[in-house]
Amino acid sequence: MSGFDPLDRKLLIRLMPLLVLCFFFAYVDRVNVSFAAGDMRHDLMLSGTTYGLGAGIFFIGYVLFEMPGNYILGRLGARLWLSVCMIAWGLVSAGMAFVGNGTEFLTMRFVLGMAESGFYPGILFFLMQAFPAKLHVRVISYLIVVIPVASAVSSLLASVILHLNGMWTLHGWQWLFLIEGLPSIFLGGLLYYYLPERLEQAAWLTEDERVIMASRLASLRTSRQVRSLDVFLGAFRLPVVWKIAAVFFCISFVSGTIHFWLPQMIAHAGFERHQVLRLATIPYFAGALALLVCVRRTDTATDNRRILSALVIACLALWGITLTAYIAGQGILLTLATAALFVILGLMWGLPGRFLHGMQAAAGVALINSFGNLGNFFGPVAFAFLAGPTAVYARGLVMDALMLGIAGLLYWTLTRKKTFAQREETS
């Protein structure tokens, strides 16, 4: 843990394991619908369009309630609010087992997005208060790396749980939602019990460490300011926030299609269900490994090059899939694109801290995450529309490649030297 002082190491050891575990199950409950999709669509007679809308509508509920959720976080505190969010989404996720038609499916996915909306931005804000700005990329990357790992492990769990099909008259996909939703309820209670009400009052800090933490929090001056609604409304007036949000929108647009359509793309290549679930783990584990390698050493110039390189690699890889007829080649390119996307998602959260500070950072992160996550709605829906009833996935992959090209151009204009020089002049 080079670069961490003794207090930061203690915070990392005390806080991150539980937060990572909670975020792991949050993501499992978000994406397990992709592994249930094959059987679920058959049993409920869901069209590809309805499934794509259901996969994406989660993020409409997420976006609509994320900004209010961050506001409530400032009033209630992380301990209570994060626990409430986790217990709520655990109940809703388990309740997905009992949907009986497309309307109920869409409704429950929307409510699940509402329930989870306050959790991730709340954790981001919590960690950005606990750790100094120089460590934000590394600390947040420990959360981001959970995304590919959770997706891979969820695929492996699904291959086991779906074998319960028929037990107690429940379908395998119903067992999948039930079994993967219940741990979140337990962890929500554990989170309330374990998290300190205020970081500087944590029982496991020494008196000297409490003084340092209190000074660190005072310097951020967010405890009072975050309570003001003006803080969040003011974020809409910052052009740099919208530029970062546009980049995140394009990236989320693509990552959303991969998360929710990957198993069905693999199945379309001719593999049977359990082969699909095993093969789906490969791109995710590759993404986790690539992200861990890239965040070992971070600085502004290096991160910019890595993100731009990853955008180019992912763009070309997705385009290349449409140009080759060999299944092995398509699999390699899809794995390469997925790994590159996770590197981007892990490193880009260091970007807000270069431009925003204090109350601007709190509001900016919420807005960036809210607007950016709209891409997770439009991506799967547009992919389903382009694929059509005959599942011509190449059209959607071309669209995704174009979106990454746009993201690369936007990121380059945002991070070129002139932009940073202008930022310094206005600081």
C-alpha positions as CSV (number, residue, x, y, z in Angstrom):
1,M,0.0,0.0,0.0
2,S,2.6,2.5,-1.1
3,G,1.5,6.1,-1.0
4,F,-0.8,5.5,2.0
5,D,0.2,7.0,5.4
6,P,-0.6,5.1,8.6
7,L,-4.1,6.7,9.0
8,D,-5.0,6.0,5.4
9,R,-3.9,2.4,5.7
10,K,-6.0,2.0,8.8
11,L,-9.0,3.5,7.0
12,L,-8.5,1.2,4.0
13,I,-8.3,-1.9,6.2
14,R,-11.2,-1.0,8.4
15,L,-13.6,0.4,5.8
16,M,-12.9,-1.1,2.4
17,P,-13.6,-4.9,3.0
18,L,-17.2,-4.3,4.0
19,L,-17.9,-1.6,1.5
20,V,-16.4,-3.7,-1.3
21,L,-18.5,-6.7,-0.2
22,C,-21.7,-4.5,-0.2
23,F,-20.9,-3.1,-3.6
24,F,-20.2,-6.6,-4.8
25,F,-23.7,-7.7,-4.0
26,A,-25.2,-4.5,-5.3
27,Y,-23.7,-5.2,-8.7
28,V,-24.7,-8.9,-8.6
29,D,-28.3,-7.8,-8.0
30,R,-28.0,-5.3,-10.8
31,V,-26.7,-7.6,-13.5
32,N,-28.0,-11.0,-12.6
33,V,-31.0,-10.3,-14.9
34,S,-28.6,-10.9,-17.8
35,F,-27.9,-14.4,-16.7
36,A,-31.6,-15.1,-16.0
37,A,-32.6,-13.6,-19.3
38,G,-32.6,-16.7,-21.5
39,D,-35.0,-18.8,-19.4
40,M,-36.9,-15.8,-18.0
41,R,-37.7,-14.4,-21.5
42,H,-39.0,-17.9,-22.5
43,D,-41.1,-18.4,-19.4
44,L,-42.6,-14.9,-19.3
45,M,-42.7,-14.5,-23.2
46,L,-40.6,-11.3,-23.1
47,S,-39.5,-9.9,-26.4
48,G,-36.0,-8.7,-27.0
49,T,-37.3,-5.1,-26.9
50,T,-39.0,-5.6,-23.6
51,Y,-35.9,-7.2,-22.1
52,G,-33.7,-4.4,-23.4
53,L,-36.0,-1.8,-22.0
54,G,-36.1,-3.6,-18.6
55,A,-32.3,-3.9,-18.5
56,G,-32.1,-0.1,-19.1
57,I,-35.0,1.2,-17.2
58,F,-33.2,0.4,-14.0
59,F,-31.0,3.4,-14.8
60,I,-34.0,5.7,-15.2
61,G,-35.0,5.0,-11.6
62,Y,-31.4,5.3,-10.6
63,V,-30.8,8.6,-12.3
64,L,-34.1,10.2,-11.1
65,F,-33.4,9.4,-7.5
66,E,-29.6,9.7,-7.3
67,M,-29.4,13.5,-6.8
68,P,-32.1,13.5,-4.1
69,G,-30.4,10.5,-2.6
70,N,-27.1,12.3,-2.2
71,Y,-28.9,15.2,-0.7
72,I,-30.6,12.9,1.9
73,L,-27.2,11.3,2.5
74,G,-25.9,14.7,3.7
75,R,-28.8,15.0,6.1
76,L,-29.0,11.4,7.5
77,G,-25.4,10.5,7.3
78,A,-23.7,7.5,5.5
79,R,-24.4,5.0,8.2
80,L,-28.2,5.2,8.1
81,W,-28.7,6.1,4.5
82,L,-26.4,3.5,2.9
83,S,-27.9,0.8,5.2
84,V,-31.5,1.8,4.1
85,C,-30.5,1.7,0.5
86,M,-29.0,-1.8,0.7
87,I,-31.8,-3.4,2.6
88,A,-34.4,-1.8,0.2
89,W,-32.6,-3.1,-2.9
90,G,-32.1,-6.5,-1.4
91,L,-35.9,-6.8,-0.8
92,V,-36.7,-5.6,-4.4
93,S,-34.1,-7.9,-6.0
94,A,-35.4,-10.9,-4.2
95,G,-38.9,-9.8,-5.2
96,M,-37.9,-10.0,-8.9
97,A,-38.4,-13.8,-8.5
98,F,-42.2,-13.2,-8.5
99,V,-42.7,-11.1,-11.6
100,G,-45.2,-12.6,-13.9
101,N,-45.3,-10.5,-17.1
102,G,-43.5,-7.7,-18.9
103,T,-45.2,-4.9,-17.1
104,E,-44.2,-6.3,-13.7
105,F,-40.7,-6.9,-14.9
106,L,-40.3,-3.3,-16.1
107,T,-41.8,-2.0,-12.8
108,M,-39.5,-4.0,-10.6
109,R,-36.4,-3.0,-12.6
110,F,-37.4,0.6,-12.2
111,V,-37.9,0.3,-8.5
112,L,-34.6,-1.6,-8.1
113,G,-32.9,1.4,-9.7
114,M,-34.6,3.7,-7.2
115,A,-33.5,1.6,-4.3
116,E,-29.9,1.4,-5.4
117,S,-29.5,5.0,-6.5
118,G,-28.2,6.4,-3.3
119,F,-25.6,3.7,-2.6
120,Y,-22.8,4.1,-5.1
121,P,-22.6,7.9,-5.1
122,G,-23.0,7.8,-1.4
123,I,-19.9,5.5,-1.1
124,L,-18.0,7.7,-3.5
125,F,-18.7,10.8,-1.5
126,F,-17.9,9.0,1.8
127,L,-14.5,7.8,0.4
128,M,-13.7,11.2,-1.1
129,Q,-14.1,12.6,2.4
130,A,-12.1,9.9,4.1
131,F,-9.1,9.9,1.8
132,P,-7.0,12.8,0.4
133,A,-7.5,13.7,-3.2
134,K,-4.2,12.1,-4.3
135,L,-5.6,8.6,-3.3
136,H,-9.0,9.0,-4.8
137,V,-8.3,7.1,-8.1
138,R,-6.6,4.1,-6.3
139,V,-9.3,3.9,-3.6
140,I,-12.2,4.2,-6.0
141,S,-10.6,1.7,-8.3
142,Y,-10.8,-0.9,-5.5
143,L,-14.6,-0.5,-5.9
144,I,-14.6,-0.4,-9.7
145,V,-12.6,-3.7,-9.9
146,V,-15.6,-5.3,-8.1
147,I,-17.7,-4.7,-11.2
148,P,-16.0,-7.3,-13.5
149,V,-15.4,-9.6,-10.5
150,A,-19.0,-9.5,-9.5
151,S,-20.1,-10.0,-13.1
152,A,-17.8,-13.1,-13.4
153,V,-18.8,-14.6,-10.1
154,S,-22.5,-13.9,-10.8
155,S,-22.1,-15.9,-14.0
156,L,-20.5,-18.8,-12.2
157,L,-23.2,-18.7,-9.4
158,A,-25.9,-18.6,-12.0
159,S,-24.6,-21.8,-13.6
160,V,-25.1,-23.5,-10.3
161,I,-28.3,-21.9,-9.1
162,L,-30.2,-22.5,-12.4
163,H,-29.8,-26.2,-11.7
164,L,-32.4,-25.7,-8.9
165,N,-35.1,-25.3,-11.7
166,G,-38.2,-27.1,-10.6
167,M,-37.4,-27.2,-6.8
168,W,-40.5,-26.2,-4.8
169,T,-42.2,-25.4,-8.2
170,L,-39.9,-22.4,-8.8
171,H,-38.0,-21.8,-12.0
172,G,-34.2,-21.6,-11.9
173,W,-34.3,-17.9,-12.7
174,Q,-36.6,-17.4,-9.7
175,W,-34.1,-19.1,-7.4
176,L,-31.4,-16.9,-8.9
177,F,-33.1,-13.7,-7.8
178,L,-34.0,-15.0,-4.4
179,I,-30.6,-16.4,-3.4
180,E,-28.7,-13.4,-4.7
181,G,-31.0,-10.8,-3.2
182,L,-31.1,-12.0,0.4
183,P,-27.4,-11.4,1.3
184,S,-27.9,-7.7,0.6
185,I,-30.6,-7.5,3.3
186,F,-28.2,-9.0,5.9
187,L,-25.3,-6.8,4.8
188,G,-27.5,-3.7,5.1
189,G,-28.0,-4.4,8.8
190,L,-24.3,-5.1,9.2
191,L,-23.4,-1.9,7.5
192,Y,-25.5,0.1,10.0
193,Y,-23.9,-1.7,12.9
194,Y,-20.3,-1.3,11.7
195,L,-20.0,2.1,10.0
196,P,-19.2,5.1,12.3
197,E,-21.7,7.8,12.5
198,R,-18.9,10.3,11.9
199,L,-15.5,9.3,10.6
200,E,-13.6,11.4,13.2
201,Q,-15.5,9.6,16.0
202,A,-14.7,6.1,14.9
203,A,-13.9,3.9,17.9
204,W,-11.0,2.2,16.2
205,L,-9.1,5.5,15.7
206,T,-6.6,6.8,18.2
207,E,-7.0,10.3,19.7
208,D,-4.2,11.6,17.4
209,E,-5.9,10.0,14.4
210,R,-9.2,11.5,15.3
211,V,-7.6,15.0,15.4
212,I,-6.1,14.4,12.0
213,M,-9.4,13.2,10.5
214,A,-11.3,16.0,12.0
215,S,-8.9,18.5,10.5
216,R,-9.1,16.7,7.1
217,L,-12.9,16.9,7.1
218,A,-12.9,20.5,8.3
219,S,-10.7,21.4,5.4
220,L,-13.1,20.0,2.9
221,R,-15.9,22.1,4.4
222,T,-18.6,19.7,3.0
223,S,-20.5,18.7,6.2
224,R,-22.4,22.0,6.3
225,Q,-22.4,22.8,2.6
226,V,-23.8,19.5,1.4
227,R,-27.0,20.3,3.2
228,S,-27.7,23.1,0.9
229,L,-29.8,22.4,-2.2
230,D,-28.0,25.3,-3.9
231,V,-24.9,23.1,-4.0
232,F,-26.5,20.6,-6.2
233,L,-28.3,23.1,-8.4
234,G,-25.0,25.0,-8.8
235,A,-23.4,21.9,-10.3
236,F,-25.5,22.4,-13.4
237,R,-23.7,25.6,-14.2
238,L,-20.2,24.1,-14.4
239,P,-19.3,23.3,-18.1
240,V,-16.5,20.9,-17.0
241,V,-19.0,18.8,-15.2
242,W,-21.1,18.4,-18.3
243,K,-18.0,17.5,-20.4
244,I,-17.0,14.8,-18.0
245,A,-20.6,13.6,-17.8
246,A,-20.8,13.3,-21.6
247,V,-17.6,11.1,-21.7
248,F,-19.1,8.9,-19.0
249,F,-22.4,8.7,-20.9
250,C,-20.7,7.4,-24.0
251,I,-18.7,4.8,-22.0
252,S,-21.8,3.7,-20.0
253,F,-23.7,3.4,-23.2
254,V,-21.3,0.8,-24.4
255,S,-20.6,-1.0,-21.1
256,G,-24.4,-1.3,-20.5
257,T,-24.9,-3.2,-23.8
258,I,-22.0,-5.5,-23.0
259,H,-23.2,-6.2,-19.4
260,F,-26.8,-7.0,-20.4
261,W,-26.4,-8.6,-23.8
262,L,-23.1,-10.5,-23.4
263,P,-24.6,-13.9,-22.4
264,Q,-27.2,-13.7,-25.3
265,M,-24.5,-12.7,-27.8
266,I,-22.5,-15.8,-26.7
267,A,-25.6,-18.0,-26.9
268,H,-26.3,-16.7,-30.4
269,A,-22.9,-18.0,-31.5
270,G,-24.2,-21.5,-30.8
271,F,-23.3,-22.3,-27.2
272,E,-25.7,-24.0,-24.8
273,R,-26.7,-22.3,-21.5
274,H,-24.1,-23.6,-19.1
275,Q,-21.3,-23.1,-21.6
276,V,-22.5,-19.5,-22.0
277,L,-22.3,-18.8,-18.3
278,R,-18.8,-20.2,-18.1
279,L,-17.5,-18.3,-21.2
280,A,-19.1,-15.1,-19.9
281,T,-16.6,-15.0,-17.0
282,I,-13.6,-14.7,-19.2
283,P,-14.0,-11.0,-20.3
284,Y,-14.9,-10.0,-16.8
285,F,-11.9,-11.6,-15.2
286,A,-9.7,-10.1,-17.9
287,G,-11.2,-6.7,-17.1
288,A,-10.4,-7.1,-13.4
289,L,-6.8,-8.1,-14.0
290,A,-6.3,-5.2,-16.5
291,L,-7.7,-2.7,-14.1
292,L,-5.6,-3.9,-11.2
293,V,-2.4,-3.7,-13.3
294,C,-3.2,-0.1,-14.5
295,V,-4.0,1.4,-11.1
296,R,-0.8,0.3,-9.4
297,R,0.8,3.6,-10.4
298,T,-1.3,6.6,-11.3
299,D,-0.6,10.2,-12.2
300,T,-2.3,12.7,-14.4
301,A,-0.3,12.3,-17.6
302,T,-0.1,8.5,-17.4
303,D,-3.8,8.1,-16.7
304,N,-4.7,10.3,-19.7
305,R,-2.6,8.1,-22.0
306,R,-4.0,4.9,-20.6
307,I,-7.6,6.1,-20.9
308,L,-7.1,7.4,-24.4
309,S,-5.3,4.2,-25.4
310,A,-8.0,2.0,-23.8
311,L,-10.7,4.0,-25.7
312,V,-9.0,3.4,-29.0
313,I,-8.4,-0.3,-28.2
314,A,-12.1,-0.9,-27.2
315,C,-13.4,1.0,-30.3
316,L,-11.3,-1.0,-32.7
317,A,-12.0,-4.3,-31.0
318,L,-15.8,-3.9,-31.2
319,W,-15.5,-2.8,-34.8
320,G,-13.3,-5.8,-35.5
321,I,-15.8,-8.2,-34.2
322,T,-18.2,-7.3,-37.0
323,L,-15.4,-7.9,-39.6
324,T,-14.5,-11.5,-38.6
325,A,-16.5,-14.7,-39.0
326,Y,-14.3,-16.7,-36.6
327,I,-15.9,-17.3,-33.2
328,A,-12.5,-17.5,-31.4
329,G,-11.5,-14.2,-32.9
330,Q,-14.7,-12.6,-31.9
331,G,-14.3,-13.9,-28.4
332,I,-10.7,-12.5,-28.1
333,L,-11.8,-9.1,-29.5
334,L,-14.8,-9.0,-27.1
335,T,-12.6,-9.8,-24.2
336,L,-10.1,-7.1,-25.2
337,A,-12.9,-4.5,-25.5
338,T,-14.4,-5.5,-22.1
339,A,-11.0,-5.3,-20.4
340,A,-10.3,-1.9,-21.9
341,L,-13.7,-0.6,-20.8
342,F,-13.0,-1.5,-17.2
343,V,-9.7,0.2,-17.3
344,I,-11.5,3.4,-18.4
345,L,-14.2,3.1,-15.8
346,G,-11.5,2.6,-13.1
347,L,-9.3,5.5,-14.0
348,M,-11.8,8.1,-15.1
349,W,-13.1,8.8,-11.6
350,G,-9.8,10.6,-10.9
351,L,-10.9,13.2,-13.4
352,P,-13.5,15.1,-11.3
353,G,-10.9,15.7,-8.6
354,R,-8.6,17.6,-11.0
355,F,-11.2,20.2,-11.7
356,L,-13.6,20.2,-8.7
357,H,-13.0,20.6,-5.0
358,G,-15.1,20.7,-1.8
359,M,-18.8,21.2,-2.3
360,Q,-18.3,21.3,-6.1
361,A,-16.9,17.8,-6.0
362,A,-19.8,16.5,-4.0
363,A,-22.4,17.9,-6.4
364,G,-20.3,17.2,-9.5
365,V,-19.8,13.5,-8.8
366,A,-23.5,13.1,-8.3
367,L,-24.4,14.9,-11.5
368,I,-21.7,13.1,-13.5
369,N,-22.8,9.7,-12.3
370,S,-26.5,10.6,-12.8
371,F,-26.2,11.9,-16.4
372,G,-23.5,9.3,-17.3
373,N,-25.7,6.4,-16.2
374,L,-28.4,7.4,-18.7
375,G,-26.0,5.7,-21.1
376,N,-26.8,2.5,-19.4
377,F,-30.4,3.0,-20.3
378,F,-30.1,4.1,-23.9
379,G,-27.3,1.5,-24.7
380,P,-29.2,-1.7,-24.1
381,V,-32.4,-0.3,-25.6
382,A,-30.7,1.0,-28.7
383,F,-28.8,-2.3,-29.0
384,A,-32.1,-4.3,-28.8
385,F,-33.7,-2.0,-31.5
386,L,-30.8,-2.4,-33.9
387,A,-30.5,-6.1,-33.4
388,G,-34.1,-6.6,-34.2
389,P,-36.1,-9.9,-34.0
390,T,-33.4,-11.7,-36.0
391,A,-30.6,-10.7,-33.5
392,V,-28.2,-9.0,-35.9
393,Y,-25.8,-7.9,-33.1
394,A,-23.2,-6.5,-35.5
395,R,-25.3,-3.4,-36.0
396,G,-25.2,-2.7,-32.3
397,L,-21.5,-3.3,-32.0
398,V,-20.9,-0.8,-34.8
399,M,-23.0,1.7,-32.9
400,D,-20.9,1.0,-29.7
401,A,-17.6,1.5,-31.6
402,L,-18.8,4.9,-32.8
403,M,-19.8,5.9,-29.3
404,L,-16.4,5.1,-28.0
405,G,-14.9,7.1,-30.8
406,I,-16.9,10.1,-29.7
407,A,-15.9,9.5,-26.1
408,G,-12.2,9.5,-27.1
409,L,-12.6,12.8,-28.9
410,L,-14.4,14.4,-26.0
411,Y,-11.8,13.1,-23.5
412,W,-8.9,14.4,-25.6
413,T,-10.5,17.9,-25.8
414,L,-11.1,17.8,-22.0
415,T,-7.6,16.8,-20.9
416,R,-5.3,18.4,-23.4
417,K,-2.7,20.7,-21.9
418,K,-4.5,23.9,-22.8
419,T,-7.6,22.9,-20.7
420,F,-5.5,22.3,-17.7
421,A,-3.7,25.6,-18.1
422,Q,-7.0,27.3,-18.2
423,R,-8.1,25.6,-15.1
424,E,-5.0,26.7,-13.3
425,E,-5.6,30.3,-14.3
426,T,-9.1,30.2,-12.9
427,S,-8.2,28.5,-9.6
